Amino acid sequence: MSGHAGTEPLIDTALTQFAELVGSVDDWQAQTPCEDWSVGELVDHVTGNTARFAAMARGEEVDWSAKPESGPDRVAAFDSAADELRDAWSEGTPAPVGMASGEYAVHTWDLATALGRSTSDLDPAVAESGLEFMRGNLTDDSRGEVFGPEKPAPQDADTYGTLAAFAGRSVT
């Protein structure tokens, strides 16, 4: 799935990493570090935002408030949305890399944590880009209901953990 022509390499990596985690899910009802979301709801959210990033790349108006539903096959739904983004990106104006990398990195941490998996083997450049974007754009006033107040990250946290703590997750 990786290495699609015209796709921003960092986002291609982010999509591939997330897809690999989605493909390993065996309990869609499991709790995530996002208090209100199950694993399935988290994947629905990321799948929906992936389709929105594709719409942005095509120059379309995006409704960020619509509640996403991936249908019965969440793996196929995410793969389809990821391919749609890759195609749109190669044909249109790219969606913002920092915004997209922030989305994928923080939710990759969420999903990996819910699955009991480490993020230490993931490409740190995705999380570094997301952290840079979020530090520059996420203020106390703009956190709203989506992100809690920044929490301390453990000294040994990788970049995904540091980003998750910045986004208000409890990282242990």
ABEGO torsion letter per residue (X at the ends): XBGBBGBBAAAAAAAAAAAAAAAABABAABBBABAABBAAAAAAAAAAAAAAAAAAAAGBBBBAABBBBAEABAAAAAAAAAAAAAAAAAABBBBBAAAAAAAAAAAAAAAAAAAGBBAAABBAAAAAAAAAAAAAABBAAAAEAABBBBBBBBAABBAAAAAAAAAGBBBX
